[in-house]
Amino acid sequence: MTGKQEIDEKIFEVASVYVDDITQASTVGETQSAIRAGILGKNNLTEIGQFILGNAKGRTSDEEITIFDSTGIALQDLAVSKYIVSKAEEMNVGTIVQI
């Protein structure tokens, strides 16, 4: 929502930033405060759909800081969740929790 801020915007100076939708994230997402502060520009944001399609790269090292600003596009949330679970299963990491 407009005005929300859960993390210090200075982290955006050193992070790779992925969003579900550039316009939505830059106005109501976590990235909005970094954009207002001039730390981050819309051109620094990568839509997660581009990563899923293979048109954008993900992390390049274990030291890289990655932020995903999800503003609530349900279909993308499901696609990202499915991808993360499949990667965790491949790597044999994580814990399955019954809810």
Phi and psi in degrees as GROMACS dihedral restraints (atoms count N, CA, C in turn):
[ dihedral_restraints ]
;  ai    aj    ak    al  type     phi  dphi    fc
    3     4     5     6     1   -58.6    20    10
    4     5     6     7     1   132.2    20    10
    6     7     8     9     1    88.3    20    10
    7     8     9    10     1    -8.8    20    10
    9    10    11    12     1   -70.7    20    10
   10    11    12    13     1   146.6    20    10
   12    13    14    15     1  -155.4    20    10
   13    14    15    16     1   114.6    20    10
   15    16    17    18     1  -108.5    20    10
   16    17    18    19     1   -19.8    20    10
   18    19    20    21     1  -129.2    20    10
   19    20    21    22     1   154.3    20    10
   21    22    23    24     1   -63.7    20    10
   22    23    24    25     1   126.6    20    10
   24    25    26    27     1   -62.9    20    10
   25    26    27    28     1   -17.8    20    10
   27    28    29    30     1   -65.3    20    10
   28    29    30    31     1   -23.7    20    10
   30    31    32    33     1   -63.1    20    10
   31    32    33    34     1   -25.5    20    10
   33    34    35    36     1   -66.3    20    10
   34    35    36    37     1   -19.2    20    10
   36    37    38    39     1   -64.0    20    10
   37    38    39    40     1   -28.3    20    10
   39    40    41    42     1  -120.8    20    10
   40    41    42    43     1     8.9    20    10
   42    43    44    45     1  -110.4    20    10
   43    44    45    46     1   155.0    20    10
   45    46    47    48     1   -89.6    20    10
   46    47    48    49     1   132.4    20    10
   48    49    50    51     1  -118.0    20    10
   49    50    51    52     1   124.5    20    10
   51    52    53    54     1  -114.9    20    10
   52    53    54    55     1   142.5    20    10
   54    55    56    57     1  -135.4    20    10
   55    56    57    58     1   161.1    20    10
   57    58    59    60     1   -77.7    20    10
   58    59    60    61     1   -36.0    20    10
   60    61    62    63     1  -150.1    20    10
   61    62    63    64     1   123.6    20    10
   63    64    65    66     1   -59.5    20    10
   64    65    66    67     1   -48.7    20    10
   66    67    68    69     1   -62.7    20    10
   67    68    69    70     1   -46.6    20    10
   69    70    71    72     1   -66.2    20    10
   70    71    72    73     1   -45.2    20    10
   72    73    74    75     1   -64.8    20    10
   73    74    75    76     1   -37.2    20    10
   75    76    77    78     1   -75.7    20    10
   76    77    78    79     1   -14.5    20    10
   78    79    80    81     1  -108.0    20    10
   79    80    81    82     1   -32.1    20    10
   81    82    83    84     1  -129.8    20    10
   82    83    84    85     1     2.4    20    10
   84    85    86    87     1   -96.4    20    10
   85    86    87    88     1  -175.8    20    10
   87    88    89    90     1   -63.5    20    10
   88    89    90    91     1   -26.9    20    10
   90    91    92    93     1   -72.9    20    10
   91    92    93    94     1   -16.4    20    10
   93    94    95    96     1   -57.9    20    10
   94    95    96    97     1   -38.1    20    10
   96    97    98    99     1   -69.8    20    10
   97    98    99   100     1   -36.9    20    10
   99   100   101   102     1   -69.0    20    10
  100   101   102   103     1   -35.5    20    10
  102   103   104   105     1   -68.4    20    10
  103   104   105   106     1   -45.5    20    10
  105   106   107   108     1   -60.4    20    10
  106   107   108   109     1   -34.6    20    10
  108   109   110   111     1   -80.6    20    10
  109   110   111   112     1    -5.0    20    10
  111   112   113   114     1    78.7    20    10
  112   113   114   115     1    12.2    20    10
  114   115   116   117     1   -80.4    20    10
  115   116   117   118     1   -29.5    20    10
  117   118   119   120     1  -137.3    20    10
  118   119   120   121     1   143.1    20    10
  120   121   122   123     1  -114.2    20    10
  121   122   123   124     1   160.2    20    10
  123   124   125   126     1   -57.0    20    10
  124   125   126   127     1   -29.7    20    10
  126   127   128   129     1   -69.7    20    10
  127   128   129   130     1   -11.5    20    10
  129   130   131   132     1   -89.3    20    10
  130   131   132   133     1    -3.3    20    10
  132   133   134   135     1   -97.0    20    10
  133   134   135   136     1   139.7    20    10
  135   136   137   138     1  -117.4    20    10
  136   137   138   139     1   126.7    20    10
  138   139   140   141     1   -72.5    20    10
  139   140   141   142     1   133.7    20    10
  141   142   143   144     1   -59.5    20    10
  142   143   144   145     1   -29.1    20    10
  144   145   146   147     1   -59.5    20    10
  145   146   147   148     1   -34.8    20    10
  147   148   149   150     1   -67.5    20    10
  148   149   150   151     1   -35.4    20    10
  150   151   152   153     1   -68.1    20    10
  151   152   153   154     1   -46.4    20    10
  153   154   155   156     1   -59.7    20    10
  154   155   156   157     1   -38.1    20    10
  156   157   158   159     1   -77.6    20    10
  157   158   159   160     1    -7.4    20    10
  159   160   161   162     1    85.5    20    10
  160   161   162   163     1    12.1    20    10
  162   163   164   165     1   -90.8    20    10
  163   164   165   166     1    -5.7    20    10
  165   166   167   168     1  -139.4    20    10
  166   167   168   169     1   145.9    20    10
  168   169   170   171     1   -86.2    20    10
  169   170   171   172     1   157.1    20    10
  171   172   173   174     1   -97.9    20    10
  172   173   174   175     1  -147.6    20    10
  174   175   176   177     1   -59.4    20    10
  175   176   177   178     1   142.4    20    10
  177   178   179   180     1  -109.5    20    10
  178   179   180   181     1    -8.4    20    10
  180   181   182   183     1  -158.4    20    10
  181   182   183   184     1   162.7    20    10
  183   184   185   186     1   -67.5    20    10
  184   185   186   187     1   -20.5    20    10
  186   187   188   189     1   -84.9    20    10
  187   188   189   190     1   -16.1    20    10
  189   190   191   192     1   -67.1    20    10
  190   191   192   193     1   136.3    20    10
  192   193   194   195     1   -94.5    20    10
  193   194   195   196     1   128.3    20    10
  195   196   197   198     1  -121.7    20    10
  196   197   198   199     1   133.3    20    10
  198   199   200   201     1  -118.0    20    10
  199   200   201   202     1   132.1    20    10
  201   202   203   204     1  -115.1    20    10
  202   203   204   205     1   114.7    20    10
  204   205   206   207     1   -98.4    20    10
  205   206   207   208     1    97.5    20    10
  207   208   209   210     1   -95.6    20    10
  208   209   210   211     1   118.8    20    10
  210   211   212   213     1  -101.7    20    10
  211   212   213   214     1     5.4    20    10
  213   214   215   216     1   105.7    20    10
  214   215   216   217     1    39.8    20    10
  216   217   218   219     1   -93.6    20    10
  217   218   219   220     1   104.4    20    10
  219   220   221   222     1   -54.4    20    10
  220   221   222   223     1   -46.2    20    10
  222   223   224   225     1   -62.1    20    10
  223   224   225   226     1   -41.2    20    10
  225   226   227   228     1   -68.9    20    10
  226   227   228   229     1   -38.4    20    10
  228   229   230   231     1   -57.9    20    10
  229   230   231   232     1   -43.3    20    10
  231   232   233   234     1   -65.7    20    10
  232   233   234   235     1   -42.5    20    10
  234   235   236   237     1   -64.2    20    10
  235   236   237   238     1   -43.4    20    10
  237   238   239   240     1   -64.3    20    10
  238   239   240   241     1   -44.1    20    10
  240   241   242   243     1   -60.1    20    10
  241   242   243   244     1   -44.6    20    10
  243   244   245   246     1   -61.2    20    10
  244   245   246   247     1   -43.4    20    10
  246   247   248   249     1   -63.0    20    10
  247   248   249   250     1   -45.6    20    10
  249   250   251   252     1   -63.0    20    10
  250   251   252   253     1   -42.8    20    10
  252   253   254   255     1   -63.2    20    10
  253   254   255   256     1   -42.9    20    10
  255   256   257   258     1   -64.7    20    10
  256   257   258   259     1   -39.2    20    10
  258   259   260   261     1   -65.4    20    10
  259   260   261   262     1   -42.0    20    10
  261   262   263   264     1   -62.3    20    10
  262   263   264   265     1   -41.5    20    10
  264   265   266   267     1   -64.0    20    10
  265   266   267   268     1   -42.6    20    10
  267   268   269   270     1   -58.9    20    10
  268   269   270   271     1   -40.5    20    10
  270   271   272   273     1   -88.8    20    10
  271   272   273   274     1    -3.9    20    10
  273   274   275   276     1    56.3    20    10
  274   275   276   277     1    47.7    20    10
  276   277   278   279     1  -126.1    20    10
  277   278   279   280     1   160.5    20    10
  279   280   281   282     1    98.4    20    10
  280   281   282   283     1   175.5    20    10
  282   283   284   285     1  -133.7    20    10
  283   284   285   286     1   130.8    20    10
  285   286   287   288     1   -83.7    20    10
  286   287   288   289     1   129.5    20    10
  288   289   290   291     1  -120.1    20    10
  289   290   291   292     1   128.1    20    10
  291   292   293   294     1   -84.6    20    10
  292   293   294   295     1   127.3    20    10
